[in-house]
Structure formats: structure tokens, C-alpha cells
Amino acid sequence: MNAERGEPLIIDTCNTTVHAIGWKDEDRQMRFMQKDGTFPVVFQKAPGHWSPFLMDIFTTLVEIRWRVMFLIFFLSYILSWLFFGLCFWLIALVHGDVSDVDNKPCVDNVRGFTGAFLFSMETQATIGYGFRGMTENCIVAIILVTVQDVFSCLLDTIIIGVVVAKMACARKRAQTVGFSKCAVVNLRDGNLCLSWRLGDFRGNHILEGVARAMLVRYVKQPLGTIVMSYQDLHIRNKDIVLATPATIIHQLEPGSPLYSLGPDDMLRDNFELVVSFTYTGDSTGMLHQTRTSYTPADIHWGQRFQEMMKLGRRHYTVDYALFNVTTRVPGPLLSAEEFHRRGCPAEGSQSHGPVSAPGKRVRHTGSGNPDITEEVMQQTSF
């Protein structure tokens, strides 16, 4: 209805795919990297092979979950209080402080296990209520309280260091720097280019970083083994100052592994585009890395990203609501190799296939569904 009135047509392709091919379940490719940057890789080790985790115990504690860290935090202190409390109670029992009230005690007002536990907790936590205290009657008790003081300092250093390291973990900062949910292929200066978007969602900007892209393919051998191959993609201006959202560009030129692939060939191909951005945080000075991956279904041909930055009176305005929004643009629906061989502009490619109409905006909020066979599923909003 809006099309008849001359109003712009808005197409929402949420959770749908435009060019999809039918894949069988047994032939479906597993992603090399998930969209959040994690790898679906599980290492199988020999039984009892825990030496890598024990040799680097600090890194192991930093990488465990917070609920496990809190459990270790509580148990480390409670068990140490119980252990040294038991030792003080045994010293009092052997010295006769428990059975003989008139005996000069090793520790004042410690006549049972409860008093020994409270003295252990007060000593290690440096509470110092003044009711219980060490005397000069037992050299063993004096040595034990000295050992507990040194142990408490060591335990506090380890626990506090691990907690601080987990709070300042680089992975949390990496979650505030993100890539667009899709990549696009369009014409730039007469050449077909593959591009994707990168943005910093926090107010404190990243001063400098390095972008990198890699094409990952895997071949399944007859015996079930998998052979991985990696190819680096050349990126224009890979050193990025991320004060505003940036568009990372890879030109489809001779030497590029995507040079001979058209839109249909790309969907039938079996590869994954792994992109990353390595940078140093300006607040902590720590090295961070944000990464994601694009499958052929995530690469949209004949589209470009919507402009999201405007110039105000005093500052630049960035609308992150348009971060994943793309617009259809005219472009050849053929490979860069074929396009260069024919030497034809974008308008000359209309005879070889349909060209996306300009002025239509598409919002991509999910990846394509490979189970859809030879269909175009679009939800039109009027």
C-alpha cells in the first residue's frame, strides 16, 4: 500500500535469509568461531593430566567462574580458621589448659575448641578484641601464631590479587567493542569491496588499535579428520583510531581468496571470515581483543551500511541504532574477477541478474537460516 503512495518501502529481514541454499543436517558446517568470539573447541586430555592447570594456578583461578571463585574465597578463610583453631585446641589439650582451670594457659581464655576457633579467627583477621591473647608459657603456641600471621598475609595477597584480576579482565572490556552482525559487498571507487563495521559503545574512546581478518576453511577427510587452512586478508588502513565507528574494507582484487566468488558462488562455498580488533584500553592500559566471524550467509551482496554520524554545532553525533542497518545499492551480481574482465560499470551488470534497488533500508538482527531452500523470506512493513 505504501508503495502505491510513493512512500519508501521498509523491509525487515529479522531472523530470515535472502539467498539461502538447502543444506542437509549431515553436511552442515560447524562454526569455527561463534558470533561472540568464543571457539567451540574442547580439549581431551589423558585421565589425571592436570599439570597445566596446577603449574599456572593463578591463571586457572582468574579464568574460573565467579561462583566458583566465591566458593574458594569463603572456604579458604573458613578452613584456615578451623585448621589453626584445631591446632591451638590440641596445644591447649596437651598442655592441660582444658582440664585444669588453675593451670597457666598457653592462650588466655582458651579452654575449649570454641575458644581456640575464635582466637584463630581474631588472630588471622587482626580483630583484636583483647579478651584472648598469647602468653609466654608455650613456645609451640608462639611459633604457631607466627606461622598463622605469615600465612594470612600470603592468603590475602593471593585472594585479593585474583579477585582484582578477574574484575579487570580484558574480556569484559572487549564486550563493549563490537562488530556489525553482517558484512556487505558493494562498489567503492569502481572496485568490489567487502566491508564490515566496528564500534566502541563506551564513552572513553580507544586511541589506537589494529584490525585483522582471516579466511578459515576446513576439509573433512574420509577417515573423519579435519584439515584447517588459514588465509590472511589484506585490509585497507588496518591501524584504526576508534573515536567514531569505523568501516573496515577488504578489496576484492587479484590475490584475494574471494576474488573469483560471486554472490551465488559465495553462498555455496564453505568458509568462515574471522575478524579481530586488538587494542589497548585507555583506562587500564591492558591489551584487549574483540573478535567475531561471518559465514557466507552473513555476507550481503549489493548493500552498504547506513550513515550513522552527523555533524552538530559543538560535537559529532553518532546514532548506534543504525550500527547494523544496511541499505541496498546498485551493484554487479557477479564476481570481482568477472567484473574486472568485462570492464563494465555497475549499470552494465543489470543484464546478468537483478540489481538491488537503492533507497531501501534493511535491518539485520540475526544470522541466516541455512535450512531454508531456494526461498526468499522477507517481512514487509507498510
BABALO-948877 format. One record per residue (C-alpha): residue number from 1; x, y, z; residue in one letter. Coordinates in steps of 0.001 Angstrom, whole numbers, padded with zeros to 6 digits. Each point is the difference from the previous one (the first is absolute). Example, Ala and Ser with C-alpha at 12.3 -4.5 7.8 and 13.67 -1.06 7.14 Angstrom:
# BABALO-948877
> 1_012300_-004500_007800_A .
> 2_001370_003440_-000660_S .
END
This chain:
# BABALO-948877
> 1_000000_000000_000000_M .
> 2_002767_002424_000801_N .
> 3_001724_-000866_-003250_A .
> 4_-003008_001325_-001964_E .
> 5_000109_003288_001926_R .
> 6_003683_000476_-000800_G .
> 7_001129_-000427_003607_E .
> 8_003289_-001826_000671_P .
> 9_-000313_-003725_000450_L .
> 10_001594_-001371_003184_I .
> 11_000981_-003668_-000065_I .
> 12_000769_-001736_003285_D .
> 13_001936_-003250_-000417_T .
> 14_000187_-000847_003690_C .
> 15_000905_-003648_000513_N .
> 16_-000382_-000722_-003716_T .
> 17_002302_-000522_-002936_T .
> 18_-000147_001406_-003486_V .
> 19_002210_-002353_-002032_H .
> 20_-000071_-003390_001735_A .
> 21_000968_-003423_-001226_I .
> 22_-001204_-003325_001278_G .
> 23_002513_-001812_002223_W .
> 24_-000453_-003470_001317_K .
> 25_000485_-000537_003719_D .
> 26_002919_-002334_-000519_E .
> 27_001761_002558_-002228_D .
> 28_-000609_003052_002164_R .
> 29_003168_001850_000880_Q .
> 30_000836_000733_003607_M .
> 31_001186_003535_000596_R .
> 32_003709_000407_000613_F .
> 33_-000779_002990_002264_M .
> 34_-003279_001031_001587_Q .
> 35_-001398_003496_-000499_K .
> 36_001075_000988_003521_D .
> 37_003626_-000903_-000762_G .
> 38_000146_-003333_001843_T .
> 39_001300_-003179_-001596_F .
> 40_-002016_-003264_000185_P .
> 41_003130_-002016_000721_V .
> 42_000309_-002608_002752_V .
> 43_003432_-001370_000954_F .
> 44_000083_-003660_000954_Q .
> 45_002805_-000868_002369_K .
> 46_001197_-003216_001543_A .
> 47_-001577_-000916_003381_P .
> 48_001740_001797_002846_G .
> 49_001773_002391_-002357_H .
> 50_-000445_003132_002137_W .
> 51_003564_001280_-000122_S .
> 52_-000685_003016_-002321_P .
> 53_-002677_001285_002383_F .
> 54_002072_-000534_003142_L .
> 55_003183_001471_-001450_M .
> 56_-001819_003254_-000811_D .
> 57_-002383_000071_002955_I .
> 58_-000420_003792_-000065_F .
> 59_-001281_-000018_-003596_T .
> 60_-002241_-002939_000843_T .
> 61_-001577_001952_002862_L .
> 62_-000449_003078_-002175_V .
> 63_-001784_-001988_-002734_E .
> 64_-002425_-001902_002234_I .
> 65_-003574_001188_000460_R .
> 66_-000915_002543_002643_W .
> 67_-002139_-002437_001991_R .
> 68_002949_-002383_000262_V .
> 69_002256_002909_000947_M .
> 70_-002356_001050_002799_F .
> 71_-000105_-003583_001263_L .
> 72_003815_-000132_000063_I .
> 73_000063_003407_001697_F .
> 74_-002259_-001092_002870_F .
> 75_001482_-003460_000421_L .
> 76_003603_001237_000022_S .
> 77_-000616_002211_003036_Y .
> 78_-002417_-002255_001870_I .
> 79_002148_-003107_-000420_L .
> 80_003151_001866_001060_S .
> 81_-001761_001266_003150_W .
> 82_-001164_-003522_000782_L .
> 83_003461_-001494_-000608_F .
> 84_001883_002434_002229_F .
> 85_-002816_-000107_002563_G .
> 86_000395_-003778_000164_L .
> 87_003763_000419_000448_C .
> 88_-000465_002462_002894_F .
> 89_-002556_-002332_001605_W .
> 90_002411_-002944_-000241_L .
> 91_002759_002104_001602_I .
> 92_-002373_000970_002813_A .
> 93_-001073_-003619_000436_L .
> 94_003578_-001303_000200_V .
> 95_001046_002832_002324_H .
> 96_-002898_-000730_002345_G .
> 97_-001863_003274_-000484_D .
> 98_-003262_-001775_-000784_V .
> 99_-000202_-002228_003089_S .
> 100_001811_002174_002604_D .
> 101_-001478_003437_000477_V .
> 102_002773_001081_002388_D .
> 103_002756_-000861_-002539_N .
> 104_001782_002925_-001643_K .
> 105_-001390_-000139_-003542_P .
> 106_001874_000314_-003261_C .
> 107_-002742_002349_-001244_V .
> 108_-002088_001989_002455_D .
> 109_-003710_-000959_000131_N .
> 110_000420_-002945_-002374_V .
> 111_-001393_-003022_001834_R .
> 112_-001731_-001836_-002865_G .
> 113_-000348_-000277_-003747_F .
> 114_-002427_002916_-000246_T .
> 115_002444_002342_001715_G .
> 116_002858_-001303_-002156_A .
> 117_-002015_000596_-003192_F .
> 118_-000896_003548_001064_L .
> 119_003637_000756_000857_F .
> 120_001094_-001343_-003390_S .
> 121_-002547_002171_-001816_M .
> 122_000903_003117_002024_E .
> 123_003711_-000545_-000627_T .
> 124_-000261_-000564_-003755_Q .
> 125_-002536_002809_-000539_A .
> 126_001938_002340_002376_T .
> 127_-003182_000762_001925_I .
> 128_001638_000195_003432_G .
> 129_-002892_000070_002481_Y .
> 130_002469_-000194_002920_G .
> 131_-001742_-002845_001831_F .
> 132_002205_-002787_-001369_R .
> 133_003736_000387_-000384_G .
> 134_003264_-001893_-000297_M .
> 135_002140_-000620_003098_T .
> 136_003662_-000923_000459_E .
> 137_-000716_-003433_001454_N .
> 138_000086_-002053_-003263_C .
> 139_002658_000451_-002659_I .
> 140_-001961_-002278_-002376_V .
> 141_-003027_002286_000153_A .
> 142_002187_003043_-000688_I .
> 143_001494_-001689_-003079_I .
> 144_-003481_-000995_-001181_L .
> 145_-001423_003532_000267_V .
> 146_003025_001310_-001914_T .
> 147_-000594_-002514_-002774_V .
> 148_-003680_000964_-000116_Q .
> 149_000825_003691_-000344_D .
> 150_002337_-000646_-002933_V .
> 151_-002509_-002370_-001608_F .
> 152_-002815_002556_000320_S .
> 153_002077_002622_-001828_C .
> 154_000740_-002461_-002810_L .
> 155_-003653_-001084_-000244_L .
> 156_-001260_003597_-000122_D .
> 157_002471_000811_-002772_T .
> 158_-001095_-002938_-002159_I .
> 159_-003744_000393_000510_I .
> 160_-000091_003777_-000449_I .
> 161_002320_-000204_-003015_G .
> 162_-002202_-002576_-001719_V .
> 163_-003197_001965_000703_V .
> 164_001506_003247_-001310_V .
> 165_001332_-001784_-003090_A .
> 166_-003437_-001471_-000715_K .
> 167_-001694_003384_000415_M .
> 168_002476_001614_-002411_A .
> 169_-000188_-002899_-002448_C .
> 170_000575_001063_-003607_A .
> 171_-002959_-002062_-001189_R .
> 172_-002451_002340_001707_K .
> 173_001401_003030_-001789_R .
> 174_-000049_-001936_-003263_A .
> 175_-003774_-000394_000341_Q .
> 176_-000420_003783_-000336_T .
> 177_001746_000040_-003396_V .
> 178_-001966_-001778_-002671_G .
> 179_-000238_-000864_-003663_F .
> 180_-003068_000264_-002192_S .
> 181_-002197_-003067_-000233_K .
> 182_000545_-000253_-003746_C .
> 183_002535_000924_-002658_A .
> 184_-000837_001598_-003342_V .
> 185_001409_-000044_-003536_V .
> 186_-000384_003101_-002163_N .
> 187_001846_002233_-002439_L .
> 188_002582_002461_001330_R .
> 189_001905_002134_-002499_D .
> 190_-000911_-002387_-002800_G .
> 191_001179_-003150_001874_N .
> 192_-001983_-002631_001858_L .
> 193_000854_000104_003711_C .
> 194_-000956_-002048_003018_L .
> 195_-000576_002108_003105_S .
> 196_-001250_-000292_003554_W .
> 197_-000491_002419_002854_R .
> 198_001832_000489_003288_L .
> 199_-001119_002195_002884_G .
> 200_000758_000852_003631_D .
> 201_-003150_000207_002130_F .
> 202_001655_001677_003004_R .
> 203_000642_003669_000585_G .
> 204_003749_-000340_000616_N .
> 205_001343_-000440_-003494_H .
> 206_002744_-002320_-001209_I .
> 207_002891_001959_-001386_L .
> 208_001536_-002605_-002302_E .
> 209_-000408_-003611_-001036_G .
> 210_000793_-002497_-002746_V .
> 211_-002671_-001797_-002058_A .
> 212_000596_-003376_-001573_R .
> 213_-002007_-002412_-002144_A .
> 214_000568_-003650_-000841_M .
> 215_-001843_-002426_-002247_L .
> 216_-000359_-003441_001571_V .
> 217_-000881_-003103_-001978_R .
> 218_-000130_-003594_001128_Y .
> 219_-000021_-003210_-001977_V .
> 220_-001382_-003185_001496_K .
> 221_002135_-003014_-000871_Q .
> 222_-001473_-003464_-000714_P .
> 223_001224_-001339_003356_L .
> 224_-001803_002758_001902_G .
> 225_002968_002271_000603_T .
> 226_-000230_003718_-000777_I .
> 227_002668_002072_-001740_V .
> 228_-000157_003751_000675_M .
> 229_001384_002649_-002360_S .
> 230_000491_003692_000794_Y .
> 231_000413_002925_-002395_Q .
> 232_000609_003579_001078_D .
> 233_-002026_002727_-001685_L .
> 234_001579_003325_-000863_H .
> 235_-001783_002867_001754_I .
> 236_000139_003630_-000971_R .
> 237_001264_002129_002885_N .
> 238_000121_-002758_002599_K .
> 239_001287_002464_002633_D .
> 240_-003207_001564_001302_I .
> 241_-000720_002899_002344_V .
> 242_-003386_-001046_001396_L .
> 243_-001298_003390_001134_A .
> 244_-003013_-000563_-002269_T .
> 245_-001357_-003182_-001624_P .
> 246_002265_-001203_-002795_A .
> 247_-000665_-002023_-003134_T .
> 248_002676_-002599_-000712_I .
> 249_000516_-000625_-003726_I .
> 250_001505_-002914_-001904_H .
> 251_000226_000506_-003759_Q .
> 252_-000877_-002993_-002165_L .
> 253_003086_000150_-002203_E .
> 254_002371_-002575_-001536_P .
> 255_001599_-001925_002843_G .
> 256_-003120_000128_002172_S .
> 257_-001535_-003437_000724_P .
> 258_-003427_001535_-000735_L .
> 259_001002_001493_-003348_Y .
> 260_-001585_-002724_-002120_S .
> 261_-003180_-000407_002067_L .
> 262_-003302_001542_-001024_G .
> 263_-003072_000298_002244_P .
> 264_-001298_-003480_-000867_D .
> 265_003454_-001593_000098_D .
> 266_000651_001548_003393_M .
> 267_-003146_-001527_001488_L .
> 268_000975_-003430_-001323_R .
> 269_003564_000311_001277_D .
> 270_001160_-001349_003330_N .
> 271_001977_002645_001891_F .
> 272_-000142_002274_003005_E .
> 273_001292_003547_000265_L .
> 274_001632_000538_003419_V .
> 275_000604_003660_000882_V .
> 276_001671_001478_003072_S .
> 277_000976_003356_001461_F .
> 278_002916_000181_002445_T .
> 279_000396_003166_002029_Y .
> 280_001182_001467_003302_T .
> 281_-002536_001403_002423_G .
> 282_000558_003626_000944_D .
> 283_-001247_-000479_003584_S .
> 284_001944_-003088_001061_T .
> 285_002797_-000218_-002592_G .
> 286_-000828_-003685_-000510_M .
> 287_000040_-001748_-003361_L .
> 288_-003452_-001018_-001240_H .
> 289_-001352_-001854_-003015_Q .
> 290_-003488_-000060_-001488_T .
> 291_-000806_-002591_-002636_R .
> 292_-002875_-001513_-001922_T .
> 293_-000598_-001982_-003180_S .
> 294_-002154_000159_-003113_Y .
> 295_-001279_-002963_-001961_T .
> 296_-001060_000325_-003676_P .
> 297_-003592_000521_001198_A .
> 298_001167_003024_002033_D .
> 299_001510_001729_-003054_I .
> 300_-002594_002050_-001921_H .
> 301_000733_000895_-003599_W .
> 302_-001044_003346_-001453_G .
> 303_-000509_001803_003300_Q .
> 304_001801_002689_001979_R .
> 305_-000186_001150_003601_F .
> 306_-002282_002868_000891_Q .
> 307_001728_003238_000965_E .
> 308_-000150_000420_003768_M .
> 309_002138_003084_000756_M .
> 310_-001209_003573_-000300_K .
> 311_001725_003316_000584_L .
> 312_-001501_002152_002738_G .
> 313_000803_003514_001118_R .
> 314_002465_-001005_002711_R .
> 315_000617_-003705_-000470_H .
> 316_-000532_-003022_-002229_Y .
> 317_-003150_-002045_000573_T .
> 318_000131_-003782_-000471_V .
> 319_-003267_-001941_-000173_D .
> 320_000821_-003579_000995_Y .
> 321_-003565_-001041_-000830_A .
> 322_001211_-000055_-003627_L .
> 323_003103_-002047_000743_F .
> 324_-001372_-003182_-001644_N .
> 325_-002310_001664_-002527_V .
> 326_000872_-000432_-003682_T .
> 327_-001370_001570_-003167_T .
> 328_-000309_-001664_-003413_R .
> 329_002140_001606_-002697_V .
> 330_000453_-000734_-003720_P .
> 331_002812_-002404_-000686_G .
> 332_001075_-002867_-002242_P .
> 333_-001170_-003453_001052_L .
> 334_003152_-001716_-001201_L .
> 335_003462_-000700_001323_S .
> 336_002688_002654_000136_A .
> 337_002076_-002034_-002468_E .
> 338_-002828_-000097_-002520_E .
> 339_-000782_003675_000632_F .
> 340_003593_001043_-000682_H .
> 341_000267_-002244_-003058_R .
> 342_-003079_001527_-001569_R .
> 343_001074_003488_001028_G .
> 344_-003642_001024_000405_C .
> 345_-001429_002482_002533_P .
> 346_-002704_-000878_002465_A .
> 347_-002795_000965_-002396_E .
> 348_001318_-002408_-002618_G .
> 349_-000516_-002948_002294_S .
> 350_-003769_000304_000044_Q .
> 351_-000344_-002326_-002958_S .
> 352_001748_-002792_001913_H .
> 353_-002353_-000016_002948_G .
> 354_-002194_002225_002135_P .
> 355_001554_002973_001722_V .
> 356_-001110_001087_003455_S .
> 357_-002124_003121_-000159_A .
> 358_001461_003007_001773_P .
> 359_-001715_001819_002822_G .
> 360_-001293_-003065_001824_K .
> 361_001272_-000554_003489_R .
> 362_000482_-003439_001480_V .
> 363_000541_-000713_003678_R .
> 364_002017_-003136_000780_H .
> 365_-000531_-001274_003511_T .
> 366_000781_-003684_-000455_G .
> 367_001954_-002405_-002134_S .
> 368_-001423_-001908_-002917_G .
> 369_-001713_-003376_000312_N .
> 370_001710_-002609_-002184_P .
> 371_-003016_-002354_000168_D .
> 372_-002028_002183_-002362_I .
> 373_000258_-001321_-003558_T .
> 374_-000068_002310_-002991_E .
> 375_-002368_002470_001639_E .
> 376_-000069_003666_000736_V .
> 377_-001692_000754_003309_M .
> 378_-000648_003675_000671_Q .
> 379_-002328_001735_002367_Q .
> 380_-001260_003244_-001521_T .
> 381_-001108_002874_002221_S .
> 382_-002492_002421_-001521_F .
END
